[in-house]
Amino acid sequence: MTPTLLELCADTKYLGAKPGITAVLHTWGQNLSYHPHLHCIVTGGGLTGLETWKESLNKFFLPIKVLSRKFRGKLLCFLRQQPFQFYGGLEYLNDAAQFGAFIKNLYQMDWVVYCKRPFGNTQKMIVYLGRYTYRVAISNNRLIGLKDDSVTFRWKDYSDSNKVKVMTLSAEEFIRRFLMHVLPLGFRKIRHFGLFASRDKKKRLKLCKCLTRTRFVIKRESLEERLTRIFGADFNLCPCCREGHLSRASPQCQN
């Protein structure tokens, strides 16, 4: 998806500049099924080849149909070029004719790319990032109970008008579904592209801030300073005795 975004943004028909992209991988659906997809946050503008900043139009700068068809073409082209080996229920795709018919059918389908309106401000963007970046497959508030070796939880059925439903699975099946979404060791869940790519990132972002007249942060707050500013001086007060303080060196009460 990110090569599609960068390619279309580089087209002067849409933006004619390089945006910053943060992509977050999620692999689950509401019922813990395997549903890999990307959440991408894209800047509302980008840096041109002449090192000027170009704002996007009032509407989102990439038409949905163009974006979905370009992504479909790129992904299916990639699938055709790779020597895949299929197993289990997909073993029939090892036959070249069957695989060709499968890809042809995918070309004929309308692919869906969902785009939200731009964030209103930086605070809303931070809230969104905090909710989605390091999220696990299911949160505790969706769990209803564990009874007779079965787990019951709430889930939202997007195919049925977003109705909230209840699902009960055996403990083994619940654990199996949950563990499907534990990423391999070293696998990067969050990646940055365009303006946010690692190479020369500081230089690019400094230029972008100058061009957009963004306020520079001179002094970076430490974690302790930020927590104190937000929660007050007693943010690390011991929850047990309410007198001692918790410290990074010792998680136990110092009192």
ChimeraX attribute file (.defattr): number of C-alpha atoms within 10 A of each C-alpha:
attribute: neighborCount
match mode: 1-to-1
recipient: residues
	/A:1	18
	/A:2	18
	/A:3	13
	/A:4	19
	/A:5	20
	/A:6	19
	/A:7	13
	/A:8	22
	/A:9	21
	/A:10	19
	/A:11	12
	/A:12	9
	/A:13	10
	/A:14	15
	/A:15	22
	/A:16	21
	/A:17	25
	/A:18	24
	/A:19	25
	/A:20	19
	/A:21	20
	/A:22	20
	/A:23	19
	/A:24	19
	/A:25	18
	/A:26	22
	/A:27	17
	/A:28	19
	/A:29	17
	/A:30	15
	/A:31	20
	/A:32	19
	/A:33	14
	/A:34	15
	/A:35	12
	/A:36	11
	/A:37	14
	/A:38	15
	/A:39	17
	/A:40	18
	/A:41	19
	/A:42	18
	/A:43	18
	/A:44	17
	/A:45	20
	/A:46	24
	/A:47	24
	/A:48	15
	/A:49	11
	/A:50	7
	/A:51	13
	/A:52	14
	/A:53	20
	/A:54	18
	/A:55	17
	/A:56	19
	/A:57	12
	/A:58	8
	/A:59	9
	/A:60	15
	/A:61	16
	/A:62	18
	/A:63	12
	/A:64	15
	/A:65	13
	/A:66	13
	/A:67	18
	/A:68	18
	/A:69	18
	/A:70	18
	/A:71	20
	/A:72	20
	/A:73	14
	/A:74	13
	/A:75	13
	/A:76	14
	/A:77	12
	/A:78	10
	/A:79	13
	/A:80	12
	/A:81	8
	/A:82	8
	/A:83	8
	/A:84	10
	/A:85	9
	/A:86	12
	/A:87	10
	/A:88	6
	/A:89	7
	/A:90	10
	/A:91	10
	/A:92	13
	/A:93	18
	/A:94	14
	/A:95	10
	/A:96	10
	/A:97	10
	/A:98	12
	/A:99	16
	/A:100	13
	/A:101	12
	/A:102	12
	/A:103	15
	/A:104	12
	/A:105	10
	/A:106	14
	/A:107	14
	/A:108	8
	/A:109	10
	/A:110	11
	/A:111	15
	/A:112	13
	/A:113	13
	/A:114	8
	/A:115	13
	/A:116	7
	/A:117	7
	/A:118	14
	/A:119	14
	/A:120	8
	/A:121	8
	/A:122	9
	/A:123	10
	/A:124	11
	/A:125	14
	/A:126	11
	/A:127	10
	/A:128	13
	/A:129	16
	/A:130	11
	/A:131	10
	/A:132	13
	/A:133	15
	/A:134	13
	/A:135	11
	/A:136	14
	/A:137	19
	/A:138	17
	/A:139	9
	/A:140	8
	/A:141	8
	/A:142	12
	/A:143	15
	/A:144	14
	/A:145	10
	/A:146	14
	/A:147	11
	/A:148	7
	/A:149	9
	/A:150	14
	/A:151	19
	/A:152	18
	/A:153	20
	/A:154	17
	/A:155	19
	/A:156	15
	/A:157	15
	/A:158	11
	/A:159	7
	/A:160	9
	/A:161	8
	/A:162	10
	/A:163	11
	/A:164	12
	/A:165	12
	/A:166	15
	/A:167	12
	/A:168	16
	/A:169	15
	/A:170	15
	/A:171	16
	/A:172	12
	/A:173	13
	/A:174	17
	/A:175	13
	/A:176	12
	/A:177	18
	/A:178	18
	/A:179	12
	/A:180	14
	/A:181	18
	/A:182	11
	/A:183	13
	/A:184	8
	/A:185	6
	/A:186	6
	/A:187	7
	/A:188	10
	/A:189	14
	/A:190	15
	/A:191	15
	/A:192	16
	/A:193	20
	/A:194	23
	/A:195	22
	/A:196	18
	/A:197	15
	/A:198	11
	/A:199	11
	/A:200	10
	/A:201	14
	/A:202	13
	/A:203	10
	/A:204	17
	/A:205	15
	/A:206	12
	/A:207	16
	/A:208	18
	/A:209	13
	/A:210	13
	/A:211	14
	/A:212	12
	/A:213	9
	/A:214	10
	/A:215	8
	/A:216	9
	/A:217	7
	/A:218	6
	/A:219	6
	/A:220	8
	/A:221	11
	/A:222	9
	/A:223	9
	/A:224	11
	/A:225	12
	/A:226	12
	/A:227	15
	/A:228	14
	/A:229	12
	/A:230	9
	/A:231	10
	/A:232	11
	/A:233	12
	/A:234	14
	/A:235	14
	/A:236	16
	/A:237	15
	/A:238	18
	/A:239	11
	/A:240	9
	/A:241	11
	/A:242	12
	/A:243	13
	/A:244	16
	/A:245	19
	/A:246	18
	/A:247	13
	/A:248	6
	/A:249	6
	/A:250	9
	/A:251	10
	/A:252	12
	/A:253	16
	/A:254	12
	/A:255	10
